[in-house]
Amino acid sequence: MNSVKNILYISAVASFIASCSVQKYDRPDVGLPEAFRNETASDTTNIATISYKDFFKDPVLVGLIDKAMKQNNDLKVALKQIESASLGYSRSKWGNIPKIDATIASGSITRPSDNSLNGISVGQFLGQKYIEDYNSSFNISWEADIWGKISGAKEEALAEFLKTQEAAKAVKTRLVSEVVQGYFNLLMLDKQLEINQKNLSFADSTLTILKKQQELGMITSLAVQQQQITKEQIAKNIPATESLINIQENALSILTGVMPDKIERTSTLDAVVMPDNFATGIPSQLLAYRPDVKSSELDFRKSIATVHIAKMSMYPALNITAQGGLNSFKSSNWFEVPGSLFGIATGAIAQPILNGKRLKTQYKQAQIASEQAEITFKQSVLKAVGEVSDALVQIEKLGQQQQIGESLVTNADEVAKNSLTLYKYNEATYLEVIIAQSNRLQSELDLAAIKTQRLNAITALYRSLGGGWQ
């Protein structure tokens, strides 16, 4: 009968201890849709799996990204954080291993009071007024992981290590996006400079014609003065654009980890080639491809382990210690074996009592922090889906704007040329010529901006899907 009771008791204890082990992480339901907004396809093909070397076709741009991946200082810091977290995770694996310390040699001399019991005893038994003590020992301590606290610490360290890896990937995706957008902005500024220079030349030619007509008495000086103002307004844009080009080159240089300098480029904004396929896959892939989302999930996973550790800290802890070595009251027989050998072994179960309220508060705080981490994770998923949806609608609508803008540029250019021809034959006023020139200039600048915005939207889609770190 007693044997049956013992078996039941052992089984109950084993079941209780098993229930205290670190719970397996189970991803919460984040309510992801089957497809992104305005997307109906359920194909798992995803541009996030394409390397930036294949996604972007411009060799100069790819070269800049390659340089940034090797020399960007923010990325170097992120990689150092991985090294540090890796060491922390490696250290956590030693949590179940006994701690061993060695005292190579220690000696002490104690002189008790002559009027004390120790002093009288020393005089009687040792024949001297002081005590010599020489010691060499090994000290071993070990905490049994019966509640899974050490396993929880391992889980914490692993989550932190994985989080640093995702952080480095996030830096890479952001870095690719910033380099690409900076490069496209640089091409846009080149285009704007070209437009301003072309329009300045056209305005100068118009001014020459007006001056000749003034000399012939066909027009007054007012038309010449107005055209001169128009020319100077266009000329003013050129140094401003050149300044922005230098600033953008400096920004790109810093991203690639070099001192600010000129960025050599061979392509133009009109020659940029981007993929026609903007496959987004399915929203659930964001959980695997988006480093920032994965990092947020790892925070939640880590918080679960923290809750477990806080809870188990309120339970008894079993500590086993042992000490052994050589001990002697005389240096002359310090290393005599076996006479100087000694050994001590103890086991203790410690249960927090008076500090239980503090531990319970820590446990509740850990629970709250875990709930916050779960909410943050869900918010990161929501934000990621929103970013993809935003990029998709921007690509679509900017594409429509680009088509209208191209037609507008063609028409504005034709109107500007016709107005000058009509003016020569006194069929149009100089004001109509100036308005036509201004409309052409603005339409060309607007088209360059729209093209750049669409290229940047494509880049944003690539980044928001998690591309760029592969």
C-alpha positions in Angstrom: 0.0 0.0 0.0 2.8 2.4 0.9 4.5 1.6 -2.4 1.4 2.6 -4.3 1.2 5.9 -2.4 4.9 6.6 -3.1 4.4 6.0 -6.8 1.3 8.2 -6.9 3.2 10.9 -4.9 6.2 10.7 -7.3 3.9 10.9 -10.3 2.1 13.9 -8.9 5.4 15.7 -8.2 6.8 14.9 -11.7 3.6 16.2 -13.3 3.8 19.4 -11.3 7.4 20.0 -12.3 6.7 19.2 -15.9 3.9 21.8 -15.8 6.5 24.4 -14.6 8.7 23.9 -17.6 9.1 26.8 -20.1 6.0 26.8 -22.3 6.4 26.3 -26.0 5.9 29.5 -27.9 2.7 29.6 -29.9 2.3 32.5 -32.3 -0.9 34.5 -31.5 -3.5 35.0 -34.2 -2.8 38.4 -35.8 -5.8 38.3 -38.1 -4.0 38.5 -41.4 -6.2 38.8 -44.6 -5.9 36.4 -47.5 -4.7 39.2 -49.8 -3.6 42.8 -49.7 -6.1 45.6 -50.4 -7.0 45.8 -54.1 -5.1 42.5 -54.6 -7.1 39.3 -55.4 -4.3 36.9 -56.4 -3.3 34.3 -53.9 0.0 33.4 -55.6 2.9 33.0 -53.2 5.4 34.5 -55.7 7.0 37.4 -53.9 9.5 40.0 -55.0 10.9 40.0 -51.5 12.8 36.8 -52.3 14.6 38.5 -55.2 18.1 39.8 -54.4 18.7 43.5 -54.9 21.4 42.6 -57.4 18.6 41.1 -59.6 15.8 43.5 -58.7 17.6 46.7 -59.6 19.2 46.7 -63.1 21.4 49.8 -63.0 25.0 48.6 -62.4 26.0 51.9 -60.8 23.2 51.6 -58.3 24.0 48.0 -57.5 27.6 49.0 -57.0 26.5 51.7 -54.5 24.4 49.2 -52.6 27.3 46.7 -52.5 29.6 49.3 -51.1 27.0 50.3 -48.5 26.7 46.6 -47.4 30.4 46.5 -46.8 31.1 49.9 -45.4 28.0 51.4 -43.8 28.7 52.2 -40.2 25.1 51.6 -38.9 25.3 48.1 -40.4 28.7 47.5 -38.8 27.2 48.4 -35.4 24.3 46.0 -35.9 26.7 43.2 -36.8 28.7 43.9 -33.6 25.4 43.6 -31.7 25.0 40.1 -33.2 28.5 39.2 -31.9 27.7 40.4 -28.4 24.3 38.6 -28.3 25.9 35.5 -29.6 28.3 35.5 -26.7 25.4 36.1 -24.3 23.6 33.1 -25.7 26.7 30.9 -25.5 27.1 31.9 -21.9 23.5 31.0 -21.1 24.1 27.4 -22.2 26.4 27.0 -19.2 23.5 27.6 -16.8 23.1 23.9 -15.9 26.9 23.4 -15.4 28.2 23.5 -11.8 30.3 26.6 -11.0 33.8 25.7 -9.8 36.2 28.1 -8.1 39.7 27.3 -6.8 41.6 28.8 -3.9 45.2 28.1 -4.9 46.7 29.1 -1.6 45.5 31.2 1.4 47.0 31.6 4.8 45.9 33.5 7.9 47.2 34.2 11.4 44.8 35.0 14.2 45.7 36.1 17.8 42.7 35.8 20.1 42.5 37.7 23.4 44.4 36.1 26.3 41.3 36.5 28.5 38.9 34.9 25.9 37.9 31.2 25.8 39.6 30.9 22.4 42.8 32.5 23.7 42.9 30.1 26.7 42.2 27.1 24.5 44.9 28.0 22.0 47.4 28.4 24.8 46.5 25.0 26.3 46.3 23.0 23.1 48.8 24.6 20.8 51.3 26.1 23.3 51.2 29.4 21.5 49.1 32.6 21.5 48.1 32.6 17.8 46.4 30.3 15.3 47.8 29.6 11.8 45.5 28.4 9.1 46.6 27.3 5.6 44.1 26.4 2.9 43.9 25.2 -0.7 40.5 24.2 -2.0 38.0 23.7 -4.8 34.5 25.1 -4.4 31.6 23.7 -6.4 28.0 25.1 -6.5 25.1 24.0 -8.5 21.4 24.9 -8.7 19.0 22.2 -9.9 16.8 23.5 -12.7 13.7 21.8 -11.3 11.4 24.7 -12.3 13.0 25.6 -15.6 14.4 29.0 -14.5 17.7 28.3 -16.2 15.9 27.0 -19.3 13.9 30.2 -19.3 17.1 32.2 -19.2 18.4 30.3 -22.2 15.1 31.0 -24.1 15.5 34.7 -23.3 19.1 34.8 -24.5 18.2 32.9 -27.7 15.4 35.3 -28.5 17.7 38.2 -27.9 20.3 36.7 -30.2 17.8 36.0 -32.9 16.5 39.6 -32.5 19.9 41.1 -33.2 20.1 39.0 -36.4 16.7 40.4 -37.5 17.8 43.9 -36.5 20.8 43.6 -38.8 18.5 42.4 -41.6 16.2 45.4 -40.9 19.2 47.7 -41.2 20.0 46.1 -44.6 16.5 46.5 -46.0 16.4 50.2 -44.8 19.9 50.7 -46.2 19.0 49.3 -49.6 15.9 51.5 -49.7 17.7 54.7 -48.7 20.5 54.1 -51.3 18.0 53.4 -54.1 15.8 56.3 -53.3 18.8 58.6 -52.9 20.1 57.5 -56.3 16.8 58.0 -58.0 16.5 61.4 -56.4 19.9 62.2 -57.8 18.8 61.2 -61.3 15.7 63.4 -60.9 17.9 66.4 -59.9 20.1 65.7 -63.0 16.9 65.7 -65.1 15.7 68.9 -63.5 19.1 70.5 -64.2 18.9 69.4 -67.8 15.3 70.8 -68.1 16.3 74.1 -66.6 19.3 74.4 -68.9 17.3 73.6 -71.9 14.6 76.1 -71.0 17.2 78.7 -70.2 18.6 78.3 -73.7 15.1 78.6 -75.2 14.4 81.7 -73.1 17.7 83.2 -74.2 16.8 82.6 -77.9 13.4 84.1 -77.4 15.0 87.2 -75.7 17.3 87.6 -78.7 14.3 87.6 -81.1 12.5 90.2 -78.9 15.5 92.5 -78.8 15.8 92.5 -82.6 12.1 93.3 -82.9 12.6 96.1 -80.4 15.4 97.5 -82.5 13.1 97.4 -85.6 10.4 99.3 -83.6 8.0 96.4 -83.8 7.6 96.0 -80.0 8.2 98.1 -76.9 10.8 97.5 -74.3 8.2 96.0 -72.0 8.2 92.7 -73.8 12.0 92.5 -73.7 12.1 93.3 -69.9 9.4 90.7 -69.2 11.4 88.0 -71.1 14.5 89.1 -69.3 12.8 88.4 -66.0 11.6 85.0 -67.2 15.1 84.1 -68.2 16.6 85.1 -64.9 13.9 83.1 -63.0 14.9 80.0 -64.9 18.6 80.8 -64.4 18.0 81.1 -60.7 16.9 77.5 -60.5 20.2 76.2 -61.9 22.5 76.9 -58.9 19.7 75.8 -56.5 19.5 72.4 -58.3 23.2 72.1 -58.5 23.3 72.6 -54.7 20.7 69.9 -54.1 22.8 67.5 -56.4 25.9 68.1 -54.2 23.9 67.5 -51.0 22.4 64.3 -52.4 25.8 63.0 -53.5 27.1 63.7 -50.0 24.2 61.8 -48.4 24.9 58.8 -50.7 28.6 58.9 -49.9 27.9 58.8 -46.2 25.5 55.8 -46.7 28.2 53.9 -48.5 30.7 54.6 -45.7 33.0 57.0 -47.6 33.8 60.7 -47.3 31.4 63.0 -49.3 32.4 63.1 -52.9 31.0 63.1 -56.4 28.8 60.1 -57.4 29.7 58.9 -60.9 26.7 57.9 -62.9 26.0 56.8 -66.4 22.3 56.4 -66.5 19.4 59.0 -66.7 16.0 59.1 -65.1 14.3 58.3 -68.4 16.6 55.2 -68.9 15.8 53.6 -65.5 14.4 50.0 -66.0 12.3 48.5 -63.2 10.6 45.1 -63.1 7.1 45.0 -64.5 6.1 42.2 -62.0 5.2 43.5 -58.6 4.2 40.2 -57.1 3.4 40.7 -53.4 2.6 37.1 -52.4 0.3 36.6 -49.5 0.2 38.8 -46.3 1.2 35.9 -44.0 4.6 35.9 -45.7 5.4 39.2 -44.0 5.9 37.2 -40.8 8.8 35.4 -42.4 10.2 38.1 -44.7 9.9 41.4 -42.7 12.8 41.6 -40.2 11.2 44.3 -38.1 8.0 42.1 -37.7 10.1 39.1 -36.8 12.1 41.2 -34.3 8.8 42.4 -32.7 7.6 38.8 -32.5 10.9 37.7 -30.8 10.3 40.4 -28.2 7.0 38.8 -27.4 8.6 35.4 -27.4 11.3 36.6 -25.0 8.7 38.2 -22.7 7.0 34.8 -22.3 10.3 33.4 -21.0 10.6 36.4 -18.7 7.2 35.7 -17.2 8.1 32.1 -16.6 11.4 33.1 -14.8 9.5 35.6 -12.7 6.9 33.0 -11.7 9.4 30.3 -10.9 11.5 32.7 -8.8 8.7 32.4 -6.2 9.2 28.6 -5.9 11.9 26.9 -3.7 15.4 26.7 -5.1 17.6 23.6 -4.6 21.3 24.5 -4.3 24.0 21.9 -3.8 27.5 23.0 -2.8 30.7 21.1 -2.1 34.2 22.0 -1.0 37.3 20.0 -0.8 41.1 20.4 -0.6 44.0 20.7 1.9 43.8 22.4 5.3 46.4 22.6 8.1 47.3 24.7 11.2 51.0 24.4 10.3 52.6 25.3 7.0 55.1 22.4 7.4 52.4 19.8 7.0 50.1 21.8 4.7 50.4 19.4 1.8 50.6 16.2 3.7 48.2 13.6 2.2 45.9 12.2 3.5 46.3 14.0 6.8 45.4 17.5 5.4 42.6 16.4 3.2 39.1 17.7 4.0 35.7 17.7 2.3 32.3 19.3 2.8 29.0 18.8 0.9 25.7 20.5 1.6 22.3 20.7 0.0 19.8 23.4 0.7 16.3 24.3 -0.4 15.5 28.0 -0.1 12.0 29.3 -0.2 11.4 33.1 -0.5 9.2 34.3 2.4 9.5 37.9 3.4 10.4 39.1 -0.2 7.5 37.2 -1.7 5.5 40.4 -2.3 8.4 41.8 -4.4 8.6 38.6 -6.4 4.9 38.5 -7.0 5.0 42.2 -8.1 7.8 41.4 -10.5 5.7 38.5 -11.9 2.7 40.7 -12.5 4.9 43.3 -14.1 6.4 40.7 -16.4 2.8 39.6 -17.4 1.9 43.2 -18.2 5.1 43.6 -20.2 4.3 40.4 -22.1 0.8 41.7 -23.0 2.4 44.9 -24.2 4.8 42.9 -26.4 2.0 41.0 -27.9 0.1 44.2 -28.7 3.3 45.7 -30.2 3.8 42.6 -32.3 0.2 42.7 -33.7 0.6 46.4 -34.4 3.9 45.8 -36.3 2.0 43.3 -38.5 -0.8 45.8 -39.0 1.7 48.5 -40.0 3.5 46.1 -42.4 0.3 45.3 -44.2 -0.6 49.0 -44.4 2.8 49.8 -45.9 2.4 47.2 -48.6 -1.1 48.5 -49.4 0.1 52.1 -49.5 2.9 51.2 -51.9 0.6 49.3 -54.2 -1.9 52.2 -54.5 1.0 54.7 -55.0 2.5 52.6 -57.8 -0.9 52.4 -59.5 -1.9 56.0 -59.2 1.5 57.4 -59.9 1.5 55.3 -63.1 -1.7 57.0 -64.2 -0.3 60.4 -63.3 2.9 59.6 -65.3 0.8 58.8 -68.4 -1.1 62.1 -68.1 2.2 64.0 -67.4 3.9 62.6 -70.5 1.0 63.7 -72.6 1.0 67.1 -70.9 4.8 67.6 -71.6 4.2 66.7 -75.3 1.4 69.2 -75.6 3.2 71.9 -73.6 6.3 71.6 -75.8 4.2 71.9 -78.9 2.4 74.9 -77.6 5.6 76.7 -76.6 7.1 76.2 -80.1 3.8 77.3 -81.8 3.5 80.4 -79.6 7.0 81.5 -80.6 6.2 80.9 -84.3 2.9 82.8 -84.1 4.6 85.6 -82.3 7.0 86.1 -85.1 4.1 86.6 -87.4 2.3 88.9 -85.0 -0.4 86.2 -84.4 0.3 85.9 -80.6 1.4 88.3 -77.9 4.6 88.1 -76.0 2.6 87.3 -72.8 1.3 84.1 -74.5 4.8 83.1 -75.4 6.0 83.6 -71.8 3.0 81.6 -70.4 3.6 78.8 -72.8 7.3 78.6 -71.8 6.4 78.6 -68.1 3.9 75.8 -68.6 6.4 73.7 -70.5 9.0 74.2 -67.8 6.6 73.3 -65.0 5.1 70.3 -66.8 8.6 68.8 -67.5 9.7 69.3 -63.8 6.4 67.8 -62.6 6.9 64.8 -64.9 10.4 64.2 -63.5 9.1 64.4 -60.0 6.3 61.9 -60.7 8.7 59.4 -62.3 10.9 59.6 -59.3 8.0 59.2 -56.9 6.8 56.1 -58.7 10.3 54.6 -58.7 10.5 55.3 -55.0 7.1 53.7 -54.5 8.4 50.5 -56.2 11.4 50.6 -53.9 9.1 51.1 -50.9 7.0 48.1 -52.0 10.2 46.0 -52.2 11.3 47.1 -48.7 7.8 46.8 -47.2 7.6 43.2 -48.4 10.9 42.5 -46.7 13.2 42.5 -49.7 16.8 43.6 -49.7 18.5 41.6 -46.9 18.9 38.3 -48.8 
